[in-house]
Amino acid sequence: MASIATHAPGTDQLLMGNEAIARGALEAGVGFASAYPGTPSSEIIGSLAEAAKDAGIYAEWSVNEKVALETAAAASFAGVRAIAAMKQNGINVASDFLMTLNLTGTNAGLVLVVSDDPSAHSSTNEQDARTIAKWADLPLLEPATFQEAKDMTRWAFDLSEELKTVCLVRGVTRVSHARGDVRLGEPMPPGRASRFAPNSPVQFASIPATLKHSLMHQKLAKAKEIFESSRFNWYAGPEKPELLVVTCGSGWFYSLEAVKVLGKSDSVGILKLGTTWPLPEKLVLERLSQAEKVLVVEEVDAFLENNLKELVGGNLSAVGPLTFYGKGSGHVPSCGEINPDTVVGAMASALGVEKPARPPAYGEKAQSLTGLLTHARVVGFCAGCPHRATFWSLKRALKLDARGGFVTGDIGCYTMALGPTGYFQIKTVQAMGSGTGLASGFGKLGALGFKQPVVAVCGDSTFFHAAIPALINGVYNRSNFTMLVLDNSATAMTGFQPHAGTGTNAMGEPTVAVDIEALCRALGVRVEVTDPFDLRDTTDKLLDLLADEGGVRVLISRRKCQLVRAREEKAPYRMRVDSERCLGDSCGCNRLCTRVFQCPGLTWDSTAGAARIDEVVCSGCGVCADICPASAIVREAA
Amino acid sequence: MEAKDPLNVIVTGVGGQGNVLIAQLIGRVLVAAGYHVTIGETYGASQRGGAVMSHLRISHEAQYGPLIPEGGAHVVLGLEPLETLRVLAQYGNPEVTVIANSRPVHPLAVATGAAEYPSREQIAGILDQLSSRAWLIDATDIALDLGAGILTNVIMLGALVGSSALPAGPDAFEGELRQSLPADKLDLNLQAFRRGILEVTAGTTSA
């Protein structure tokens, strides 16, 4: 298959927004790409890494987002165009470096892409990362289409190089993670000499900070000038619209659709902004001065809306009285994703017209026919997932230990242990590495009468990302907890990217596999390793570690992610339920296999009154055979 | 059938059924045929037993946003029956065409015995009442007969193409399958695709 590097210039290709961003970087002559994976941003560096050999560039999965931005900045300092990509939580991790990189400035073009996840489909928050542009005084671009995702990224490198500062590009799920046709341009080979040669003793330092702060403000003022004539900002509609819509990013398509649905192209105008910080003030004020009603359509926070209001506040005589409709007025939701329906509703309400709907009789019929049948699907561990087995043993061990022990959680597939397929075992979820940090704190409360055992769970990629400092904190401060590393040898939640422990780099080359076990041993802690599919051994080891108080101890539960494994080898077993042995509801086990174990490969056959294997879903891991008290679930060699 | 612009197609199913791949394949064929195509996906749960939906907007005139408005689907391709009903409840309308796989993937509530899965007859009846035309196809059983459950989505793609609901025919899709599949998997997939076309053109299995 063609990669984003080999698609011919001039052709139309169906690209994910993230791939379009990656192609834009290639067309800008990017030489260095880095990221820590995170939905909905992962495919940017993922596709650049796949294309790296064809394109003659370097791409890496960095250990976390701060390091990703640092490595990309080094390339920029040395004269190589560089891109770093991350999700909205990731920019928080990178922000410590970013808040001095903005003062420092850059050399070759440096683009930082942040992809927000409104509605937190795959996140622990839905923060709006755009605020960071204002906080850090950095120029911000927001693509509204897949074509713009490519073209803006390409332009962002020129802009960064002209201003000598980082240029931010903000995606959201419905741009970054959606797909559309994109007309491609010509890729540019990196082909630049790289050399670190500062032109002054402080060129690559953030100090003297006050002086650099004022230079940073000058750069922002220049960005504002450039944005006044950007081709990514335009107005379409009547000269004096009844309603002016100001929108950016995902809001643009929805606004266009809403105008069509309401048939208001004669009376509603749309000011579409691609450069949202700093605002192109002249352009915006010119449009605002022609309107009386303004609807602002954007995702998640009222970032654009409040910046517009601030601008209006300083220019009251120029724009006259205005009524704003948006998040402030409650017309556009302030939480969660927006969609065509919310925007049609907001526009109809601002115009004082009815929102059209499908025939009500159909809607009522559809609801009444399907409502009781469409049980929600609870997201949970896959059939054959090692995490299910680990949490099964962990639940048993904590119960047998009987001192009220509990689990602090972290970020990864195993976060789903908040729910039924991980037996509700995880009790806290915040940021990367926070499970171990919290455990380190809980484990110091003994002197204050705290007696509950604490287990911190953490995935292998999360271990490298942010849990190591928390683990060292626990060791240094003689905290009392068990760290359970769920090592499935992949960054599974975001698409199975390799990481520091896997022995492969982003470009598929073999590299050092950092040994979690040896690293923990070097800290002087007790380390055990278990295979989660051995339920008895895992439970025994956990019980022993829980009892071994007086320090930090580590259990590594190691088994490859089933989805990765299934690509590499056939299922070890063919599972079946022996109908003679399965006693169904008369067993006394109270349907332990289906009601409690909750593997999607096992289902309850209400006609037969017995368990049944779903052969399409079952992965043949064999674990359920060990939980059936009647030995009715049978492993057969596949 | 009058040509809709944009044509709104929803591919729905459960994580792991290959929903996203099918939507992309349709998208690539139609972009090559000169259409603007936008695809939006629900995801995150895409490998983990959750409901997964792809929205396709297909237009000669302009690119559309990646989400279809409520009640706005023209075609629903359901890889799983319950998910097909869920999509109709939100995006259906009296004009919609539905092509659904008959094989359930039980939600946990059903697997655990807390809820009942609707019968095939119940599902077929609802599809009939909520669509202008509907097919219920035993695609997973056919796929297992052909040797691999994973072929279900290619059979369903064949059925979709066979129903003439898309503005591109079998040749264009076979060409894309030839380009995108490894040689050792091509023949079986082509066989599955053609079998899917027959399921709707032979006129035997309408719901």
Interface residues (C-beta under 8 A of the other chain):
Chain A: M1 D12 Q13 L14 T39 H121 S122 T145 F146 Q147 R174 H177 A178 R179 G180 D181 S250 F253 Y254 L256 E257 V261 N339 P340 D341 V344 A357 R358 P359 Y362 G363 K365 A366 Q367 L369 T370 G371 L373 T374 H375 A376 R377 V378 V379 G380 F381 C382 C413 M416 P420 T421 L563 R591 T594 R595 Q598 P600 L602 T603 W604 S606 D614 E615 V616 V617
Chain B: V14 G16 Q24 G27 R28 V31 Y35 H36 V37 T38 I39 G40 E41 T42 Y43 G44 A45 Q47 R48 G49 G50 A51 Q63 Y64 G65 P66 L67 I68 P69 E70 G71 G72 L82 L85 R86 L88 A89 G92 N93 P94 R103 V105 H106 P107 L108 A109 V110 A111 T112 G113 A114 A115 E116 P118 Q122 I126 Q129 L130 T140 L144 G149 Q179 S180
